[in-house]
């Protein structure tokens, strides 16, 4: 498989960067081709432009400003997202990736009758989210209702692809995680991706 591995963290020495390296190593060891898209290193601009918003319902929608990344997504069979959760949500740069790259004509098309959007990411057969959160499990799950998982699974996965394997691996309470817990999480990531 060809995997687009998207990293959304500004620090090269971050734990998220370690997760991305581990994911890449596991995937490549299993024979997959990995295309690493480090949003910060590639200076991705997450801002939807005025022109992009005004043309959102045009057919075809103009993705020329992000054509390189759109081409990388279209050539992938799977998408692996690596990011921290900040304020129970995505980093702004990853939200901008969704806004600008998962665009009409790329990830979906608008139903002409005004109904549900039609999934267009038929090339993507798996979506993995590898994430961390500073909050403990019970706060994310029980109090907040795991909003990031819900948005990825019910929103992006279901609205962009008809049949997709979705999995999310999270390290909770990251700010207090010991080195042993961090290493155990990296091993979890390694095993999960080696099984693809």
MDAnalysis code that builds the backbone (N, CA, C; Angstrom):
import MDAnalysis as mda
import numpy as np

u = mda.Universe.empty(588, n_residues=196, atom_resindex=np.repeat(np.arange(196), 3), trajectory=True)
u.add_TopologyAttr("name", ["N", "CA", "C"] * 196)
u.add_TopologyAttr("resid", np.arange(1, 197))
u.add_TopologyAttr("resname", ["UNK", "UNK", "UNK", "UNK", "UNK", "UNK", "UNK", "UNK", "UNK", "UNK", "UNK", "UNK", "UNK", "UNK", "UNK", "UNK", "UNK", "UNK", "UNK", "UNK", "UNK", "UNK", "UNK", "UNK", "UNK", "UNK", "UNK", "UNK", "UNK", "UNK", "UNK", "UNK", "UNK", "UNK", "UNK", "UNK", "UNK", "UNK", "UNK", "UNK", "UNK", "UNK", "UNK", "UNK", "UNK", "UNK", "UNK", "UNK", "UNK", "UNK", "UNK", "UNK", "UNK", "UNK", "UNK", "UNK", "UNK", "UNK", "UNK", "UNK", "UNK", "UNK", "UNK", "UNK", "UNK", "UNK", "UNK", "UNK", "UNK", "UNK", "UNK", "UNK", "UNK", "UNK", "UNK", "UNK", "UNK", "UNK", "UNK", "UNK", "UNK", "UNK", "UNK", "UNK", "UNK", "UNK", "UNK", "UNK", "UNK", "UNK", "UNK", "UNK", "UNK", "UNK", "UNK", "UNK", "UNK", "UNK", "UNK", "UNK", "UNK", "UNK", "UNK", "UNK", "UNK", "UNK", "UNK", "UNK", "UNK", "UNK", "UNK", "UNK", "UNK", "UNK", "UNK", "UNK", "UNK", "UNK", "UNK", "UNK", "UNK", "UNK", "UNK", "UNK", "UNK", "UNK", "UNK", "UNK", "UNK", "UNK", "UNK", "UNK", "UNK", "UNK", "UNK", "UNK", "UNK", "UNK", "UNK", "UNK", "UNK", "UNK", "UNK", "UNK", "UNK", "UNK", "UNK", "UNK", "UNK", "UNK", "UNK", "UNK", "UNK", "UNK", "UNK", "UNK", "UNK", "UNK", "UNK", "UNK", "UNK", "UNK", "UNK", "UNK", "UNK", "UNK", "UNK", "UNK", "UNK", "UNK", "UNK", "UNK", "UNK", "UNK", "UNK", "UNK", "UNK", "UNK", "UNK", "UNK", "UNK", "UNK", "UNK", "UNK", "UNK", "UNK", "UNK", "UNK", "UNK", "UNK", "UNK", "UNK", "UNK", "UNK", "UNK", "UNK"])
u.atoms.positions = np.array([
    [0.829, -1.196, 0.000],
    [0.000, 0.000, 0.000],
    [0.867, 1.251, 0.000],
    [0.307, 2.300, -0.509],
    [0.950, 3.617, -0.436],
    [0.224, 4.406, 0.650],
    [0.969, 4.847, 1.652],
    [0.392, 5.521, 2.809],
    [0.842, 6.972, 2.852],
    [-0.117, 7.893, 2.963],
    [0.191, 9.291, 3.222],
    [0.188, 9.472, 4.735],
    [1.352, 9.744, 5.292],
    [1.537, 9.904, 6.730],
    [1.641, 11.398, 7.019],
    [0.633, 11.944, 7.688],
    [0.552, 13.384, 7.933],
    [0.914, 13.673, 9.384],
    [1.958, 14.464, 9.570],
    [2.400, 14.871, 10.903],
    [2.023, 16.326, 11.134],
    [1.362, 16.591, 12.266],
    [0.928, 17.951, 12.600],
    [1.444, 18.341, 13.981],
    [2.723, 18.674, 14.045],
    [3.319, 19.161, 15.288],
    [4.499, 20.055, 14.936],
    [4.618, 21.228, 15.601],
    [5.678, 22.170, 15.219],
    [7.080, 21.791, 15.673],
    [7.214, 20.879, 16.628],
    [8.533, 20.565, 17.186],
    [9.073, 19.248, 16.625],
    [10.264, 19.298, 16.053],
    [10.876, 18.102, 15.479],
    [11.231, 17.065, 16.547],
    [11.451, 17.513, 17.788],
    [11.822, 16.592, 18.870],
    [10.596, 16.157, 19.689],
    [9.406, 16.440, 19.225],
    [8.181, 16.114, 19.961],
    [7.917, 14.618, 19.999],
    [7.069, 14.229, 20.925],
    [6.652, 12.826, 20.985],
    [5.862, 12.474, 19.727],
    [5.101, 13.418, 19.199],
    [4.364, 13.175, 17.951],
    [5.333, 12.825, 16.826],
    [6.466, 13.507, 16.762],
    [7.478, 13.185, 15.746],
    [8.011, 11.773, 15.960],
    [8.172, 11.364, 17.208],
    [8.604, 9.990, 17.509],
    [7.555, 8.981, 17.058],
    [6.290, 9.310, 17.279],
    [5.202, 8.438, 16.829],
    [5.225, 8.316, 15.306],
    [5.431, 9.441, 14.613],
    [5.478, 9.412, 13.149],
    [6.646, 8.562, 12.657],
    [7.817, 8.692, 13.293],
    [8.975, 7.867, 12.907],
    [8.682, 6.391, 13.123],
    [8.084, 6.076, 14.267],
    [7.747, 4.682, 14.570],
    [6.757, 4.138, 13.555],
    [5.751, 4.931, 13.229],
    [4.749, 4.516, 12.241],
    [5.401, 4.272, 10.889],
    [6.243, 5.188, 10.479],
    [6.914, 5.051, 9.177],
    [7.768, 3.787, 9.136],
    [8.561, 3.576, 10.192],
    [9.421, 2.387, 10.252],
    [8.603, 1.103, 10.174],
    [7.506, 1.043, 10.922],
    [6.667, -0.163, 10.940],
    [6.029, -0.407, 9.577],
    [5.543, 0.644, 8.956],
    [4.910, 0.507, 7.650],
    [5.916, 0.082, 6.588],
    [7.075, 0.727, 6.567],
    [8.085, 0.387, 5.566],
    [8.633, -1.016, 5.780],
    [8.761, -1.439, 7.043],
    [9.231, -2.798, 7.323],
    [8.251, -3.845, 6.808],
    [6.977, -3.463, 6.686],
    [5.952, -4.375, 6.157],
    [5.808, -4.260, 4.642],
    [6.644, -3.436, 4.013],
    [6.635, -3.338, 2.564],
    [5.779, -2.220, 1.989],
    [5.223, -1.376, 2.834],
    [4.403, -0.268, 2.349],
    [5.291, 0.910, 1.927],
    [4.796, 1.712, 1.019],
    [5.478, 2.938, 0.607],
    [4.871, 4.080, 1.422],
    [5.728, 4.847, 2.087],
    [5.252, 5.919, 2.964],
    [5.666, 7.274, 2.400],
    [4.685, 8.141, 2.268],
    [4.903, 9.527, 1.859],
    [4.650, 10.382, 3.097],
    [5.720, 10.895, 3.717],
    [5.587, 11.710, 4.923],
    [5.279, 13.155, 4.542],
    [4.151, 13.629, 5.005],
    [3.757, 15.032, 4.838],
    [3.818, 15.690, 6.217],
    [4.942, 16.343, 6.502],
    [5.117, 17.073, 7.750],
    [4.612, 18.492, 7.485],
    [3.418, 18.789, 7.977],
    [2.755, 20.045, 7.634],
    [3.574, 21.279, 8.009],
    [4.239, 21.229, 9.161],
    [5.059, 22.370, 9.568],
    [6.340, 22.450, 8.744],
    [7.027, 21.331, 8.573],
    [8.288, 21.331, 7.825],
    [8.069, 21.755, 6.377],
    [6.907, 21.427, 5.826],
    [6.607, 21.805, 4.440],
    [5.917, 23.161, 4.349],
    [5.804, 23.847, 5.496],
    [5.250, 25.203, 5.559],
    [3.841, 25.281, 4.956],
    [3.019, 24.301, 5.288],
    [1.634, 24.278, 4.803],
    [0.859, 25.439, 5.415],
    [0.146, 26.177, 4.587],
    [-0.688, 27.287, 5.055],
    [-2.099, 26.745, 5.291],
    [-2.559, 26.702, 6.535],
    [-3.864, 26.118, 6.827],
    [-5.048, 27.030, 6.522],
    [-4.775, 28.272, 6.155],
    [-5.865, 29.239, 5.977],
    [-6.581, 29.041, 4.648],
    [-7.872, 28.797, 4.733],
    [-8.718, 28.765, 3.544],
    [-8.772, 30.196, 3.010],
    [-8.404, 30.370, 1.754],
    [-8.357, 31.725, 1.211],
    [-9.760, 32.227, 0.872],
    [-9.852, 33.523, 0.670],
    [-11.134, 34.103, 0.265],
    [-11.594, 33.508, -1.064],
    [-10.683, 33.349, -2.000],
    [-11.032, 32.783, -3.313],
    [-11.508, 31.341, -3.185],
    [-10.835, 30.561, -2.320],
    [-11.244, 29.164, -2.126],
    [-12.656, 29.088, -1.538],
    [-12.944, 29.938, -0.577],
    [-14.274, 29.904, 0.036],
    [-15.348, 30.364, -0.939],
    [-15.081, 31.407, -1.683],
    [-16.073, 31.900, -2.648],
    [-16.379, 30.872, -3.727],
    [-15.398, 30.059, -4.065],
    [-15.559, 29.079, -5.148],
    [-15.945, 27.691, -4.644],
    [-16.312, 27.568, -3.366],
    [-16.516, 26.259, -2.745],
    [-17.544, 25.386, -3.464],
    [-18.527, 25.991, -4.093],
    [-19.562, 25.214, -4.776],
    [-19.383, 25.207, -6.295],
    [-18.271, 25.754, -6.770],
    [-17.990, 25.713, -8.207],
    [-17.645, 24.291, -8.634],
    [-18.028, 23.951, -9.843],
    [-17.673, 22.642, -10.410],
    [-16.947, 22.903, -11.721],
    [-15.671, 22.523, -11.836],
    [-14.877, 21.901, -10.776],
    [-14.337, 22.945, -9.793],
    [-14.130, 22.515, -8.565],
    [-13.550, 23.369, -7.531],
    [-12.053, 23.493, -7.808],
    [-11.519, 24.686, -7.683],
    [-10.117, 24.945, -8.003],
    [-9.211, 24.617, -6.814],
    [-8.445, 23.532, -6.939],
    [-7.488, 23.153, -5.894],
    [-6.052, 23.437, -6.316],
    [-5.873, 24.301, -7.297],
    [-4.527, 24.540, -7.842],
    [-3.540, 25.053, -6.795],
    [-4.011, 25.783, -5.792],
    [-3.109, 26.317, -4.763],
    [-2.515, 25.220, -3.885],
    [-3.166, 24.073, -3.832],
    [-2.694, 22.940, -3.019],
    [-2.581, 21.670, -3.870],
    [-2.361, 21.848, -5.148],
    [-2.380, 20.729, -6.101],
    [-1.396, 19.622, -5.743],
    [-0.213, 19.992, -5.241],
    [0.792, 18.977, -4.902],
    [0.283, 18.033, -3.811],
    [-0.292, 18.602, -2.764],
    [-0.775, 17.767, -1.657],
    [-2.006, 16.975, -2.085],
    [-2.877, 17.579, -2.866],
    [-4.046, 16.852, -3.386],
    [-3.582, 15.647, -4.195],
    [-2.557, 15.829, -5.028],
    [-2.028, 14.716, -5.827],
    [-1.467, 13.616, -4.931],
    [-0.814, 13.999, -3.862],
    [-0.260, 13.012, -2.921],
    [-1.385, 12.227, -2.239],
    [-2.457, 12.910, -1.877],
    [-3.603, 12.237, -1.268],
    [-4.272, 11.298, -2.267],
    [-4.434, 11.747, -3.482],
    [-5.089, 10.924, -4.505],
    [-4.279, 9.684, -4.865],
    [-2.973, 9.741, -4.688],
    [-2.154, 8.577, -5.028],
    [-2.008, 7.610, -3.854],
    [-2.560, 7.963, -2.708],
    [-2.441, 7.118, -1.508],
    [-3.571, 6.094, -1.430],
    [-3.265, 4.982, -0.757],
    [-4.267, 3.960, -0.450],
    [-4.743, 4.076, 0.995],
    [-3.922, 4.704, 1.817],
    [-4.255, 4.864, 3.223],
    [-3.759, 6.198, 3.737],
    [-4.373, 6.663, 4.815],
    [-4.044, 7.940, 5.431],
    [-3.803, 7.710, 6.917],
    [-2.632, 8.118, 7.389],
    [-2.294, 8.015, 8.811],
    [-2.016, 9.426, 9.307],
    [-2.765, 9.851, 10.308],
    [-2.634, 11.190, 10.884],
    [-1.952, 11.084, 12.243],
    [-0.930, 11.895, 12.460],
    [-0.227, 11.928, 13.746],
    [-0.313, 13.358, 14.269],
    [-0.892, 13.521, 15.458],
    [-1.118, 14.863, 15.986],
    [-1.433, 14.816, 17.473],
    [-1.165, 15.912, 18.181],
    [-1.628, 16.036, 19.564],
    [-3.038, 16.612, 19.560],
    [-3.769, 16.351, 20.608],
    [-5.071, 17.001, 20.777],
    [-4.864, 18.196, 21.703],
    [-5.247, 19.362, 21.206],
    [-5.150, 20.589, 21.986],
    [-6.551, 21.130, 22.180],
    [-6.932, 21.359, 23.435],
    [-8.285, 21.802, 23.756],
    [-9.327, 20.840, 23.178],
    [-9.060, 19.547, 23.292],
    [-9.978, 18.496, 22.833],
    [-10.285, 18.621, 21.347],
    [-9.281, 19.042, 20.586],
    [-9.511, 19.261, 19.169],
    [-8.214, 19.068, 18.401],
    [-8.284, 19.287, 17.089],
    [-7.128, 19.159, 16.220],
    [-6.257, 20.407, 16.317],
    [-4.952, 20.273, 16.100],
    [-4.133, 21.482, 15.921],
    [-4.662, 22.259, 14.712],
    [-4.553, 23.566, 14.744],
    [-5.101, 24.404, 13.674],
    [-4.567, 24.008, 12.303],
    [-3.296, 23.625, 12.236],
    [-2.712, 23.278, 10.938],
    [-3.364, 22.022, 10.353],
    [-3.759, 21.075, 11.206],
    [-4.433, 19.868, 10.718],
    [-5.865, 20.186, 10.311],
    [-6.537, 21.053, 11.065],
    [-7.880, 21.483, 10.669],
    [-7.827, 22.175, 9.312],
    [-6.788, 22.973, 9.094],
    [-6.608, 23.614, 7.802],
    [-6.350, 22.617, 6.680],
    [-5.647, 21.530, 7.001],
    [-5.442, 20.448, 6.026],
    [-6.795, 19.877, 5.615],
    [-7.665, 19.637, 6.582],
    [-9.005, 19.126, 6.257],
    [-9.765, 20.137, 5.394],
    [-9.729, 21.407, 5.786],
    [-10.480, 22.443, 5.074],
    [-10.005, 22.630, 3.639],
    [-8.689, 22.625, 3.428],
    [-8.147, 22.946, 2.108],
    [-7.912, 21.729, 1.225],
    [-7.594, 20.581, 1.806],
    [-7.252, 19.402, 1.002],
    [-8.449, 18.471, 0.826],
    [-9.227, 18.258, 1.873],
    [-10.421, 17.406, 1.758],
    [-11.552, 18.260, 1.195],
    [-11.349, 18.738, 0.003],
    [-12.205, 19.736, -0.629],
    [-13.179, 19.093, -1.614],
    [-14.159, 19.865, -2.077],
    [-15.078, 19.350, -3.099],
    [-14.306, 18.887, -4.333],
    [-14.711, 17.754, -4.865],
    [-14.041, 17.194, -6.025],
    [-12.832, 16.355, -5.676],
    [-12.381, 16.445, -4.424],
    [-11.254, 15.640, -3.951],
    [-11.772, 14.593, -2.971],
    [-12.341, 15.036, -1.863],
    [-12.829, 14.128, -0.834],
    [-14.316, 13.818, -0.977],
    [-15.050, 14.700, -1.635],
    [-16.491, 14.524, -1.784],
    [-16.980, 15.399, -2.927],
    [-18.206, 15.144, -3.327],
    [-18.885, 16.064, -4.234],
    [-20.221, 16.430, -3.601],
    [-20.665, 17.624, -3.889],
    [-21.955, 18.071, -3.367],
    [-23.067, 17.360, -4.131],
    [-24.041, 16.842, -3.416],
    [-25.223, 16.252, -4.042],
    [-25.967, 17.366, -4.769],
    [-26.199, 17.170, -6.051],
    [-26.855, 18.205, -6.865],
    [-28.236, 18.568, -6.335],
    [-28.888, 17.625, -5.677],
    [-30.227, 17.879, -5.145],
    [-30.172, 18.552, -3.774],
    [-28.971, 18.802, -3.290],
    [-28.845, 19.475, -2.004],
    [-28.878, 18.541, -0.811],
    [-28.772, 17.272, -1.041],
    [-28.790, 16.297, 0.050],
    [-27.402, 16.020, 0.585],
    [-27.198, 14.791, 0.997],
    [-25.927, 14.371, 1.583],
    [-24.801, 14.451, 0.551],
    [-23.617, 14.805, 1.017],
    [-22.480, 14.845, 0.112],
    [-22.098, 13.411, -0.285],
    [-21.480, 13.286, -1.448],
    [-21.128, 11.976, -2.005],
    [-19.627, 11.759, -1.803],
    [-19.241, 10.662, -1.117],
    [-17.818, 10.394, -0.881],
    [-17.045, 10.208, -2.182],
    [-15.837, 10.771, -2.235],
    [-14.989, 10.678, -3.420],
    [-13.610, 10.105, -3.149],
    [-13.252, 9.885, -1.881],
    [-11.933, 9.335, -1.579],
    [-11.967, 7.811, -1.674],
    [-12.354, 7.319, -2.814],
    [-12.495, 5.875, -2.989],
    [-11.152, 5.154, -2.982],
    [-10.058, 5.893, -3.165],
    [-8.730, 5.293, -3.126],
    [-8.265, 5.009, -1.698],
    [-8.837, 5.675, -0.709],
    [-8.406, 5.520, 0.686],
    [-9.191, 4.382, 1.344],
    [-8.471, 3.340, 1.746],
    [-9.132, 2.191, 2.365],
    [-8.909, 2.117, 3.869],
    [-7.992, 2.943, 4.395],
    [-7.804, 2.960, 5.846],
    [-7.428, 4.350, 6.309],
    [-7.900, 4.677, 7.493],
    [-7.586, 5.940, 8.153],
    [-7.226, 5.621, 9.592],
    [-5.968, 5.875, 9.938],
    [-5.504, 5.699, 11.310],
    [-5.209, 7.077, 11.893],
    [-5.583, 7.294, 13.131],
    [-5.249, 8.506, 13.869],
    [-4.391, 8.105, 15.058],
    [-3.198, 8.653, 15.117],
    [-2.260, 8.375, 16.204],
    [-2.087, 9.683, 16.955],
    [-2.601, 9.729, 18.178],
    [-2.722, 11.007, 18.858],
    [-2.374, 10.924, 20.338],
    [-2.169, 12.083, 20.916],
    [-1.944, 12.194, 22.353],
    [-2.871, 13.276, 22.890],
    [-3.122, 13.193, 24.174],
    [-3.907, 14.224, 24.838],
    [-3.382, 14.410, 26.256],
    [-3.374, 15.637, 26.713],
    [-2.902, 15.909, 28.063],
    [-3.893, 15.496, 29.133],
    [-5.108, 15.217, 28.727],
    [-6.161, 14.862, 29.686],
    [-6.212, 13.360, 29.926],
    [-6.675, 12.957, 31.101],
    [-6.831, 11.526, 31.365],
    [-7.975, 10.929, 30.537],
    [-7.949, 9.622, 30.397],
    [-8.926, 8.894, 29.580],
    [-10.354, 9.243, 29.965],
    [-10.661, 9.220, 31.259],
    [-12.040, 9.420, 31.698],
    [-12.572, 10.801, 31.300],
    [-11.701, 11.815, 31.307],
    [-12.148, 13.162, 30.940],
    [-12.452, 13.238, 29.441],
    [-11.587, 12.647, 28.632],
    [-11.788, 12.654, 27.181],
    [-13.035, 11.855, 26.810],
    [-13.148, 10.658, 27.372],
    [-14.243, 9.755, 27.000],
    [-15.575, 10.120, 27.662],
    [-15.567, 10.185, 28.961],
    [-16.823, 10.302, 29.695],
    [-17.352, 11.741, 29.766],
    [-16.485, 12.688, 29.992],
    [-16.940, 14.068, 30.131],
    [-17.094, 14.757, 28.776],
    [-16.070, 14.611, 27.898],
    [-16.077, 15.306, 26.612],
    [-16.707, 14.487, 25.479],
    [-16.855, 13.180, 25.667],
    [-17.455, 12.349, 24.627],
    [-16.526, 12.057, 23.456],
    [-15.217, 12.172, 23.674],
    [-14.191, 11.880, 22.675],
    [-14.473, 12.592, 21.340],
    [-14.478, 13.926, 21.344],
    [-14.867, 14.679, 20.150],
    [-13.977, 14.441, 18.933],
    [-12.682, 14.266, 19.129],
    [-11.782, 14.062, 17.989],
    [-12.106, 12.753, 17.286],
    [-12.287, 11.692, 18.049],
    [-12.647, 10.404, 17.445],
    [-13.980, 10.513, 16.697],
    [-14.937, 11.172, 17.329],
    [-16.259, 11.322, 16.721],
    [-16.182, 12.086, 15.400],
    [-15.421, 13.175, 15.380],
    [-15.281, 13.960, 14.155],
    [-14.583, 13.168, 13.052],
    [-13.531, 12.434, 13.412],
    [-12.814, 11.650, 12.403],
    [-13.659, 10.497, 11.871],
    [-14.289, 9.756, 12.768],
    [-15.038, 8.548, 12.363],
    [-16.359, 8.897, 11.691],
    [-17.166, 9.709, 12.371],
    [-18.500, 10.023, 11.843],
    [-18.482, 11.083, 10.759],
    [-17.516, 11.955, 10.825],
    [-17.437, 13.029, 9.853],
    [-16.539, 12.673, 8.690],
    [-15.248, 12.817, 8.876],
    [-14.311, 12.651, 7.766],
    [-14.354, 11.253, 7.162],
    [-14.241, 10.215, 7.963],
    [-14.220, 8.850, 7.411],
    [-15.514, 8.519, 6.674],
    [-16.639, 8.775, 7.292],
    [-17.915, 8.400, 6.690],
    [-18.334, 9.288, 5.524],
    [-17.938, 10.558, 5.562],
    [-18.361, 11.469, 4.494],
    [-17.406, 11.496, 3.306],
    [-16.196, 10.967, 3.490],
    [-15.212, 11.037, 2.406],
    [-14.948, 9.701, 1.720],
    [-15.250, 8.598, 2.381],
    [-14.982, 7.284, 1.801],
    [-16.129, 6.342, 2.118],
    [-16.466, 5.488, 1.163],
    [-17.603, 4.591, 1.372],
    [-17.256, 3.415, 2.275],
    [-16.077, 2.852, 2.087],
    [-15.657, 1.724, 2.917],
    [-14.245, 2.002, 3.385],
    [-14.099, 2.090, 4.670],
    [-12.839, 2.525, 5.229],
    [-12.611, 1.843, 6.567],
    [-11.404, 1.348, 6.784],
    [-11.025, 0.829, 8.095],
    [-10.533, 2.020, 8.904],
    [-11.163, 2.259, 10.046],
    [-10.780, 3.386, 10.895],
    [-10.272, 2.863, 12.227],
    [-9.163, 3.444, 12.680],
    [-8.638, 3.086, 13.995],
    [-7.956, 4.301, 14.596],
    [-8.131, 4.470, 15.892],
    [-7.490, 5.586, 16.595],
    [-6.755, 5.045, 17.814],
    [-5.482, 5.400, 17.926],
    [-4.669, 5.024, 19.085],
    [-4.265, 6.306, 19.805],
    [-4.592, 6.386, 21.086],
    [-4.325, 7.606, 21.848],
    [-3.511, 7.303, 23.098],
    [-2.585, 8.187, 23.386],
    [-1.897, 8.163, 24.673],
    [-2.504, 9.293, 25.489],
    [-3.245, 8.918, 26.530],
    [-3.896, 9.905, 27.395],
    [-2.961, 10.321, 28.520],
    [-3.285, 11.463, 29.117],
    [-2.515, 11.980, 30.252],
    [-1.045, 12.155, 29.868],
    [-0.832, 12.622, 28.649],
    [0.506, 12.723, 28.062],
    [1.460, 13.556, 28.912],
    [0.972, 14.606, 29.517],
    [1.842, 15.511, 30.271],
    [2.470, 14.837, 31.490],
    [1.858, 13.766, 31.962],
    [2.385, 13.045, 33.115],
    [2.860, 11.636, 32.748],
    [2.932, 11.346, 31.466],
    [3.332, 10.003, 31.034],
    [4.811, 9.768, 31.307],
    [5.096, 8.646, 31.903],
    [6.490, 8.278, 32.163],
    [7.137, 7.812, 30.859],
    [8.437, 7.718, 30.877],
    [9.158, 7.213, 29.701],
    [8.697, 5.798, 29.368],
    [8.422, 5.002, 30.394],
    [7.956, 3.621, 30.168],
    [6.595, 3.624, 29.465],
    [5.695, 4.512, 29.875],
    [4.383, 4.596, 29.207],
    [4.514, 5.071, 27.773],
    [5.413, 5.999, 27.549],
    [5.627, 6.495, 26.193],
    [6.186, 5.391, 25.295],
    [7.148, 4.657, 25.806],
    [7.729, 3.559, 25.022],
    [6.694, 2.465, 24.758],
    [5.834, 2.201, 25.737],
    [4.773, 1.201, 25.559],
    [3.795, 1.657, 24.475],
    [3.518, 2.958, 24.439],
    [2.626, 3.481, 23.402],
    [3.275, 3.354, 22.022],
    [4.554, 3.667, 21.917],
    [5.249, 3.518, 20.640],
    [5.215, 2.070, 20.171],
    [5.334, 1.145, 21.104],
    [5.258, -0.277, 20.732],
    [3.858, -0.644, 20.263],
    [2.847, -0.071, 20.892],
    [1.461, -0.268, 20.445],
    [1.274, 0.222, 19.015],
    [1.821, 1.390, 18.748],
    [1.754, 1.961, 17.405],
    [2.467, 1.042, 16.410],
    [3.659, 0.603, 16.780],
    [4.447, -0.276, 15.902],
    [3.663, -1.547, 15.550],
    [3.098, -2.181, 16.562],
    [2.344, -3.429, 16.328],
    [1.105, -3.196, 15.478],
    [0.380, -2.122, 15.751],
    [-0.855, -1.834, 14.996],
    [-0.544, -1.591, 13.523],
    [0.517, -0.844, 13.242],
    [0.825, -0.530, 11.846],
    [1.536, -1.669, 11.140],
    [2.250, -2.478, 11.885],
    [2.893, -3.648, 11.276],
    [1.842, -4.652, 10.816],
    [0.656, -4.598, 11.416],
    [-0.416, -5.544, 11.084],
    [-1.216, -5.138, 9.840],
    [-0.934, -3.973, 9.296],
    [-1.677, -3.504, 8.108],
    [-1.241, -4.309, 6.895],
])
